[in-house]
Amino acid sequence: MNNKAASVSFHNVTKVYGKDVVAVDNIDLVIEPGKLVTLLGPSGCGKTTTLRMIAGLEMATKGKISIGGTDVTRLPATDRDVSMVFQSYALFPHMTVIENVSYGLRFSGHPKGEIRGTALDGLGLVGLADFADRLPSELSGGQQQRVAVARALVLKPQVLLFDEPLSNLDAKLRRQVREEIREIQQNLGLTVVYVTHDQEEALAVSDTIVVMRNAAIAQIGTPRELYDAPADRFVADFIGEANLVDCIIKSVDGGMAEVDVAGYSYRLASRGLGVGSETMAVRPSRIVLNRTASDDGLAVTVTKATYVGSRMEYTLSTPVGQLFATLDDVYDAIEVGQQVTMQFADKGPVLLPD
């Protein structure tokens, strides 16, 4: 299946509904060809509206949208070389799997004699060639979602769009299907724009994540960049959960800051900040708990201990407020009410710029 992946760019794009409901507020964004970029954020942040403007299902109020270097701002959806995979699958229940996958080909000028072969190729890409003559009702939810992906793929779009594609699947299927989507995208070199509110899903599939908040872009970066160096409190808490801890920067030297957390000293990158009161983000997995009392750390009390299978989750009462920690050791759990020493891992905590 030939790939003609294209870039997508937004320049000062705004979308307003009615007189004053701003859904997307003056955003600039460049999506490189052949990359999977996820729009991530809470409900109402503008991510789905942004996706629909790429598809041509919504028109920008202001600004310019380009696909493959061509201005498509005013083009209807039918004139844009994009395909969209919806949350609801949107399969025709009375049509077989291959008829569903062939549907778009029949209306796109594809040679009639090649339609079935092309549709079978598409089903082969998602591992469903043997299911061609079944009805959607005879498939699992994960299989139906893969049919929807095949239907989009056979049109060989410049850009493939996914709108919350896994939200109707259970946890195990979500993991399986997201891996399949990522594998297909990488194997075919597709440009994919993917919308989700699930931060773990975004971290798992993306080359780049665009975190959105209040109709604007909060931060753009790779999954690791966003996890390890969030731009602010919102991104820190939204990507991977974080404890926000008040601290005092006592000194800065060579880009490294010496911070004080209720008497516990810790050294980390200053991120351009100077001496004074600041906030640091600490991932739950980057908290170290030691049963032995030590001056190098904070004395804290375990107020809640929860076993979740692969790890223990602890709620801690500390001099800097209630914190949340996770430990992999599920066999030697710390009991509720026990006092332990809390330290931060060598890597992980990060100062949050203003």
C-alpha positions in Angstrom: 0.0 0.0 0.0 1.7 3.2 -1.2 2.2 5.9 1.4 1.8 9.6 0.6 2.1 10.9 4.1 1.8 14.7 4.4 2.5 17.4 6.9 -0.2 19.3 8.7 0.2 22.9 9.9 -2.0 25.3 11.8 -1.1 29.0 11.7 -3.0 31.3 14.1 -6.0 29.1 14.0 -9.1 30.1 16.0 -12.5 28.4 16.2 -15.4 30.3 17.7 -19.0 29.0 18.1 -21.7 31.5 18.1 -20.7 34.9 19.3 -18.2 34.2 22.1 -17.6 30.4 22.7 -13.9 30.0 21.8 -13.2 26.3 21.2 -9.7 26.8 19.8 -7.8 29.9 20.6 -5.1 31.1 18.1 -3.0 27.9 17.9 0.2 27.3 15.9 1.1 23.7 15.3 3.2 21.7 12.8 2.8 17.9 12.4 5.6 16.3 10.4 4.8 13.7 7.7 5.1 10.1 8.9 4.7 11.0 12.6 2.0 10.0 15.1 1.0 13.1 17.0 -1.5 12.9 19.9 -3.8 15.8 21.0 -4.2 15.2 24.7 -6.2 17.0 27.3 -9.4 17.1 29.5 -12.9 17.3 28.1 -13.6 20.7 26.5 -9.9 21.6 26.0 -10.3 21.9 22.1 -8.6 18.7 21.0 -11.5 17.2 19.2 -12.4 20.5 17.5 -8.8 20.7 16.3 -9.0 17.2 14.8 -12.3 18.0 13.1 -10.8 21.1 11.6 -8.1 19.0 10.0 -10.9 16.7 8.6 -12.9 19.6 7.3 -15.9 18.7 9.6 -15.4 22.1 11.2 -14.2 25.3 9.6 -11.7 27.6 11.2 -13.0 31.0 12.1 -9.6 32.6 11.7 -6.2 31.4 10.5 -4.8 29.0 8.0 -4.7 25.1 7.9 -2.4 23.4 5.4 -2.1 19.7 4.5 1.0 18.7 2.5 1.8 22.4 1.9 -1.7 23.0 0.3 -4.0 25.5 1.9 -7.2 23.6 2.9 -8.7 26.1 5.3 -11.9 26.6 3.2 -12.0 23.1 1.5 -14.9 20.8 2.5 -14.2 17.4 4.0 -14.9 15.7 0.7 -12.0 17.6 -1.0 -9.4 16.8 1.7 -7.3 13.7 1.4 -7.8 12.5 5.0 -9.6 9.6 6.6 -11.1 9.5 10.1 -11.6 6.6 12.5 -14.4 7.3 15.0 -14.9 6.3 18.6 -18.1 4.5 17.6 -16.5 2.5 14.7 -19.5 3.7 12.5 -19.7 0.3 10.7 -22.8 -0.5 8.6 -24.4 -3.4 10.5 -26.1 -4.9 7.4 -22.9 -5.0 5.4 -20.2 -7.7 5.7 -16.7 -6.7 6.8 -15.4 -6.5 3.3 -18.4 -4.5 2.1 -17.7 -2.0 4.9 -14.0 -1.7 4.0 -15.0 -1.4 0.3 -17.6 1.3 0.9 -15.3 4.3 0.5 -13.4 2.8 -2.4 -16.6 2.5 -4.4 -17.2 6.3 -4.2 -13.6 7.4 -4.6 -13.1 6.5 -8.2 -11.2 3.4 -7.4 -11.2 0.9 -10.4 -14.1 -1.5 -9.8 -12.0 -4.6 -10.7 -9.5 -3.8 -7.9 -11.9 -2.9 -5.1 -12.1 -6.4 -3.5 -8.4 -7.0 -3.7 -7.6 -3.6 -2.2 -10.1 -4.2 0.6 -8.6 -7.6 1.3 -5.1 -6.0 1.4 -6.5 -3.5 4.0 -8.0 -6.3 6.1 -4.7 -8.2 5.9 -2.9 -5.1 7.4 -5.1 -5.4 10.5 -5.0 -9.2 10.7 -8.7 -9.7 9.6 -8.4 -11.2 6.1 -10.2 -14.3 7.2 -13.1 -12.4 8.6 -14.1 -10.7 5.3 -17.5 -12.3 5.0 -18.7 -11.8 8.6 -21.1 -9.2 9.8 -19.9 -6.6 12.3 -22.2 -8.2 15.0 -20.1 -11.4 14.7 -16.9 -9.5 15.7 -15.5 -8.4 19.1 -15.2 -4.7 19.8 -11.5 -4.8 19.1 -12.1 -6.5 15.7 -14.7 -4.0 14.8 -12.3 -1.2 15.6 -9.7 -2.8 13.3 -12.2 -3.0 10.5 -12.8 0.7 10.9 -9.0 1.2 10.7 -8.8 -0.9 7.5 -11.6 1.1 5.9 -9.7 4.3 6.5 -6.3 2.8 5.4 -7.5 1.5 2.0 -8.2 5.1 0.9 -4.5 5.8 1.2 -5.1 9.2 2.9 -2.4 11.8 3.3 -3.4 12.0 7.0 -5.2 9.5 9.1 -7.2 10.8 12.1 -8.3 8.9 15.2 -11.0 10.3 17.5 -10.8 8.5 20.9 -10.6 5.2 19.1 -10.1 3.0 22.1 -12.6 4.4 24.6 -15.2 1.7 24.0 -12.8 -1.2 24.6 -11.8 -2.9 27.9 -8.3 -2.4 29.4 -6.7 -5.4 27.8 -8.1 -4.8 24.4 -7.1 -1.1 24.6 -3.5 -2.1 25.1 -3.6 -4.6 22.2 -5.3 -2.3 19.7 -3.2 0.7 20.5 -0.1 -1.4 19.8 -1.6 -2.6 16.5 -2.4 1.0 15.5 1.2 2.1 16.4 2.7 -0.8 14.5 0.6 -0.1 11.3 1.5 3.6 11.5 5.2 2.9 11.7 5.3 0.2 9.1 3.4 2.3 6.6 5.0 5.6 7.5 1.6 7.3 8.0 0.9 10.8 9.3 -1.5 10.1 12.1 -3.3 12.7 14.4 -4.8 10.9 17.4 -7.1 12.4 20.0 -7.4 11.0 23.5 -7.9 12.1 27.1 -6.0 9.0 28.4 -2.4 10.1 29.2 -1.1 6.5 29.4 -2.5 5.8 25.9 -0.8 9.0 24.6 2.5 8.1 26.2 2.4 4.6 24.6 1.6 5.5 21.0 3.0 8.9 20.3 6.0 10.4 18.6 4.9 13.8 19.9 2.2 14.8 22.3 0.3 18.2 22.2 -1.2 18.9 25.6 -4.2 21.2 25.3 -5.9 23.2 28.0 -8.7 25.9 27.8 -8.7 25.9 24.0 -4.9 26.5 23.8 -1.7 24.5 23.6 -0.1 24.1 27.0 3.0 22.2 25.9 4.4 20.2 22.9 7.0 17.5 23.3 8.0 13.8 23.1 6.4 11.5 25.8 9.6 11.5 27.8 10.0 15.3 27.6 6.5 15.9 28.9 6.9 13.3 31.6 10.4 14.4 32.8 10.2 18.1 32.1 6.6 19.4 32.3 6.2 23.1 31.6 3.9 23.9 34.4 1.6 22.5 37.2 -1.2 21.5 34.8 1.1 19.4 32.5 2.9 17.9 35.5 -0.4 16.7 37.0 -2.1 15.7 33.8 0.8 13.7 32.3 1.4 10.7 34.6 0.2 12.2 37.8 2.5 14.2 40.0 2.9 15.4 43.6 3.3 19.2 43.7 5.6 20.0 46.5 6.5 23.5 47.9 10.2 24.0 48.2 12.8 26.8 48.7 15.7 27.2 46.3 18.6 28.0 48.5 21.3 28.4 45.8 21.9 27.9 42.1 25.2 26.9 40.6 26.0 25.8 37.0 22.3 25.2 36.2 21.8 23.1 39.3 19.6 24.2 42.3 20.0 23.2 45.9 16.4 23.1 47.3 15.0 22.7 50.8 11.8 20.7 51.4 10.9 21.1 55.0 14.5 20.6 56.1 15.3 17.9 53.5 18.0 19.1 51.0 17.8 17.9 47.4 19.8 18.9 44.2 18.2 19.1 40.8 18.2 21.2 37.6 17.3 24.8 38.2 15.4 25.2 34.8 16.1 28.9 34.8 14.8 29.6 38.3 16.6 31.6 40.9 16.7 31.6 44.7 13.3 31.8 46.4 10.0 29.8 47.0 9.1 27.5 44.1 7.2 24.3 43.4 8.6 20.9 42.3 6.8 18.0 40.7 7.6 14.5 42.1 6.2 11.4 40.4 4.7 8.8 42.7 7.2 6.2 41.4 10.1 8.6 42.2 9.5 8.6 45.9 11.7 6.3 48.0 10.4 5.0 51.3 12.9 3.6 53.9 11.8 1.9 57.1 15.1 3.0 58.7 15.1 6.4 60.4 17.5 8.9 58.7 18.4 12.6 58.8 18.7 12.5 55.0 15.0 12.6 54.3 11.6 13.4 55.8 9.8 11.5 58.5 6.4 10.6 57.1 3.4 8.4 58.1 1.6 5.9 55.9 -2.1 6.7 56.1 -3.3 4.4 53.3 -1.9 1.3 51.6 -3.5 -0.3 48.6 -2.5 -3.4 46.7 -3.3 -3.1 43.0 -1.5 -6.3 41.7 1.7 -5.0 40.1 2.5 -2.5 42.8 1.6 -1.0 46.1 0.1 2.5 46.3 0.6 4.6 49.5 -0.9 7.8 50.8 1.6 9.6 53.0 1.1 12.3 55.7 4.2 14.5 55.4 5.4 17.9 56.6 4.6 19.3 53.1 1.1 17.8 52.9 -0.4 14.6 51.7 1.6 12.8 49.0 1.0 9.7 46.8 3.7 7.1 46.3 4.0 3.8 44.4 6.4 1.0 45.1 7.0 -2.2 43.1 7.5 -4.4 46.3 4.1 -6.0 46.8 5.4 -8.8 49.1 6.8 -6.7 52.0 4.2 -4.0 52.2 4.4 -1.1 54.6 1.6 -1.1 57.1 -0.9 1.8 57.7 0.2 3.9 60.6 3.9 3.0 60.2 6.4 5.9 60.2 9.1 5.8 57.5 11.7 8.0 55.9 10.8 9.6 52.6 13.5 10.5 50.1 13.4 11.5 46.4 15.0 9.3 43.7 18.2 10.5 42.1 16.3 11.3 38.9 12.7 12.4 38.6 11.7 15.4 40.7 11.6 18.5 38.6 11.2 22.2 39.3 8.2 23.8 37.6 8.9 27.2 35.8 6.5 30.0 36.6 
